């Protein structure tokens, strides 16, 4: 088979000079450099705490509890991690578990030394979070393990007040079974019944009146 001979360059046309090829390469490299700088600027524009979290974040007990991961929670606790170790807002793993209503994790934490009435940055206890989210089984377990039924947060609100304001009937029933002070007021002078009335929670109001609330 005959090989095709090299074709000469047609008249009037020439091969791209090396400086043109170098210019194209330089533009490509420059574009990449600019793109890299833009990425760097975007990265540096992040808040310092966000960069720290991205670079240095390792899974924590709080992460496992937040994900409702019982097995990983158990592993952390078995390694001696403090069951009351709070996050940056002061919230403890027990408050997170109570908010999620995960009684298996609540039991694990309590069995490993978690304080049932440990307050977070807003002075809310795990029972406050259970009541606010109508997690009646979580509230019952916390109360059975010594949680303070009339604990007050920074506004003076008790778990019963939060439950009343949300109309969380099941949580209210659990709290009433542990004899809260129905005459207790928050720092603006409102009782649990007042919370129910102001938030138009008729069912909660009837339940509290029936228990002697005023």
N, C-alpha and C positions, 0 to 999 in steps of 0.2 A: 504494500500500500504506500503510495507516494505521500511524503510528509509535506504539509503546506509550508511553503517558505515564509520567513518573516516578512511582513508587509512593510514597505517604507512609509514613513509619515507623509500624508498627502501634502501637496504644496500649500503654503499659507497657514499650516497648522503645526504646532510644535508641542512637544511633551511639556507638562507643567513643570516649571523650574523648581528646584529643590526649595527655594525660599518660599514659594507658595505653599508647598506641602508643610514646611515648618510653620508658616503662619496659621494654617488650619489647625495644626497640632497645638500651637500656643493658645489659640482661641478656645480649644476644647479644655485644655488644662486650666485656663483662666476661668472658664464657666464653672468647672468643678470646684475651683477654689472659692469663687463667689458663693456657690451653693453651700459649700461647707461652712463658710463664714455666716451665712444666713441661718443655717441650722444651729451653729454655735450661739448666735445672738438669741435665737428663739429659746434655746436651752437655758442660757443665762438669764433670760427674762422671767423664768419661773421663780416663785418665792423660794427663799433659801431653805425653808423647812421641807418643801416639796422635793427639791434636789437631794437633800439629805435622805429623805425617805426612799427615793428611787435608787440612790447609790448604796444605801446602807441598811435597807429594810430586811429584816429577817422575820420569819413567822413567829408569832408570840402566842401565849396562852389566850390573850384577848381575841386574837384572830380565830383560834380554834373554837372558842365559845361562840363568837359572832356567827361562825359558819355552822353552828349546831353539830360540830364534829366531836362526838363523844370519845372515840378512840384516841384522837390526838390530844384532847383535853386530858385524858387519863395519863398519856405519856408524859406530858409536861409536868403534871402533878407528881408522878412517880419519880421524876428527876429532881424534885424538891423546889420547883418554882413556887413562889409565894402566891397563894390562892387569892390574896387581896391586892395584888399588884395592879395599880390603877393606870389608866391611859393618860394622855396629855390633858384631858378634861377632868380628871379625877374620878372617872367612872371605873368601877371594878368589874371583873368578870362576872361576879354574882349578879350585879345589876343588869348586865347584858343578858344573862341567862334568864333572869326573872322577866325582863321585857319580852324575850322570845317565848317564854312559857316552857322552857325545856327542863322538865323536872329531873331527868336523868343527870344532866349537867349540874343542876342546882344541888342535888344530893352529893355528887362527886366533890363539888367545891366545899360544901359544908363539912363533909367528912374529912376534908383535908385542911381544915382550919379557917375557912372563910367566915368572916363575921357577918351574921345575918342582918345587922343594921348599920353596916359601914356606909357612910355618906359619900356622895360624889361632890363635884365642884359646885353644884346648886343645893347641896345639903339634902338631896333626895336619897332615900335608902332603896335597896332592892324591892322592898314592899311597895314603895311609891310607884315604881315602874310596873310591877305586876298589877297593881290596882288600876293604874292609868290605861294599861293595855288589856284589861279584863281577863287577865291570866289567873283564873280562880284556883286552879290546881297548884300553880306556883305560889300564890299568896298563902294557900293553906299550908304548904310545906314550910315556907318561911316562918309563919306564925307558930307552927308546931315545934320549930327549932329555935324559938326564942326571939323572933323579930319583934321590935317595938311597934305595937299597933297604932300608937298615937304620935309617932315620930313626926317632927315638923321640918319642912324645907325652909329655904331662905325667905319665902313669903309667909311662912307660918302654916302652910297647907299640910294636912295629914293625908295619908293614903285614902282614907274614907272620903275626904273632900274631893280628891282627884277623881275617884270612882264616881262620886255623885255628880260632878260636873260633866262627866262623859256619859252618864246614864248606864254605867256598867253594872247591871243588876247582879250578875253572878258574883262578881268581886265584892259588891256591897254585902251580899248575904254571907260570904266567908268572913269578912271583916266584922260584921255584926255578931257573928257567933263567938268572936273573941272579945266582946264587950268593950268597944272603943268608947271614949268620952264623947257623947253626943252633944254636950254643951261646950265643947272646945271650939275656939275661934281662931281664924288666921289673923295676921297682923293688920288686916283692914276691918276686923270685927265680924267676919262672916263665918257662920257655922256650916257644917256639911249640908244641912237642909237649905241654907241660903244659896250654896253653890248649885244645888239641884234646881231651885226655883229660878235663879238668874240665868241658868243655861237652858231653861225650859225642858227639863228632864222630869216629866210628870211621873213616870214609873218609879224613878229613884226617890222622888219626893214622897210618894205614897208609902214606899217601903220605910223610909226614915221616920216619917210621922208615926207609922205603926209601931216602930221600935222606941218611940218616945222622943224623937228629935224635935228641936224647936229652933 
